[in-house]
Amino acid sequence: MATETNEVLARYLAIVGWSPRALACRVNRLFGAGTVSPTAPYHWRDAGSVPRPPVPKMAAIVLSRPLGKTITVEELWKGQAQDSPLLIPADHGMDAPWTLAGTVRIVEDWLLGGLMDRREFLAISGSALTTAGWDYLGLEPTRLAAALGGDTVGDTLTRQIETMIPSLRDADHRRGGLAGLPYVHAQFLAVGALLREGGHSDGITRRLLVALGELGDLAGYMAFDAGRHGLAQRYWLTALRAAREAGDQPLAASILGNLSYQATWREDGQDAVSLGEAAVLASTSATASVRAAATSRLASAYAANGQLSEFRRAAAQAREILENRRPAHDPGWAEFVSPDYLQAQSAYSLIQLGRARLTQDDRAGARKLLTEGETRLASDRRNDAYRRSDLLRNTWLALGYTARGDLERSCSAGRVALQGLAHVRSARCVELLRALRGELRRGRHTHPWVREFLPELDAALRRHAA
């Protein structure tokens, strides 16, 4: 067993100003709670112990970010750790030209991975992520010929693909990303194989590109909902290229908006704002619903970045834009955009801002924001058949009530949320419920309502994990 100090790890921790516990926190934030124990890095640094794969590469990746250079497993662990070649960044191999041939090259990588791709894609951030959005905007979208000719089989098959996509979106809204991602991935590969085969008319090629982009956008959102953030980014980065080649700027706005929303969820406020601004620019010539959705994503990004006045301005602008919507002219994927949807998104942001104000000891400001968010959510009248949306709404309500100290209403909202958990497979919802559990346990576990509700919450989370 190694007993010598790992000088390389010690030196890099000193350079970035992290304690071993801080390294553990960052590994767990990027790769999931419980990946490493909070004290494990002390043993790595002080006793020279080496963790099992893939943790050595995870630690190297986490340290590479603030250092601004690639730290290899070989260097960090002095040749004593095993590398994990299947652990790669989400943008690996995405340096292909922004052309049809470049898009097909990226599609081929997906096809080589197949249905049982064993690679684990790591979420990226900073310029590695946001550059893709601004590269898209800096390029003139290719305008393929609008001919609708081509062989009959190609047209029939393409129509079948296009007809199937709305039902897949509906299933995601109802049941969550974990439920249908494998099937959507298979359809994504099937369309990719058709594109790689080539020989289609320009019209069929464009429609296949749009289908690939919509399936990639949907698969990305499902992977995000399933907690697989690196895989989600890889879908979205691929879909963004397909949207560009098809000349479908509204679809690109959706993809960039979803990348922004993911960054919001991961509390990367600056990335969220940059991607949200790119989404708004991409939506400039789109329908009111598409522009409102992009502006709403930017509003959420401002909230995640702590910019209250900018959030309010963008949220109000999104509502104003939507007043001019004409649903008959919207792309099919934009059907979810409604006044109630915008109101719910704003409410989540208000509760997020209110909780942040509490950490800054601004109790008066926090209470005002929390109350405003709760009031908006309480009047939400969206379709209850979309169980994931209902679960998220009630969990955010419970978080708001908890932060404000209204524990009876928090537990009541939490119970309603748990009713939806039996029908929804969503790591994102579970993560939010675990956050609620943590806040209820923190100094509130002796309250009679909390004492009764916590065992129910724990049991539901265990059933979902099983």
Buried (B, 14 or more C-beta within 10 A) or exposed (E): EBEEEBEBBBEBBEEBEBEBBBBBBBBBEBBEEEBBEEEBBBBBBBBBBBBEBBBBBBBBBBBBBEEEEEBEBEEBBBEBBEBBEEBBBBBBEBEBEBBBEBBBBBBBBBBEEEEEBEBBBBBBBEEBBBEBBBBBBEEEBBEBEEEEEBEEEBBEBBEEBBEEBEEBBBBBBBBBBBBBBEEBBEBBBBBBEBBBEEEBBBBBBBBBBBBBBBBBBBBBBBBBBBBBBBBBBBBBBBBBBBBBBBBBBBBBBBBBBBBBBBBBBBEBBBBBBBBBBBBBBBBEEBBBBBBBBBBBBBBBBBBBBBBBEBBBBBBBBBBEBBEEBEEEEBBEBBBBBBBBBBBBBBBBBBBBBBBBBBEEEBEEBBBBBBBBBBEBBEEBEBEEEBBBBBBBBBBBBBBBBBBBEBBEBBBBBBBBBBEBBEBBBBBBBBBBBEBBBEBBEEEBEEBEBBEEBBEEBEEBBEEBEE
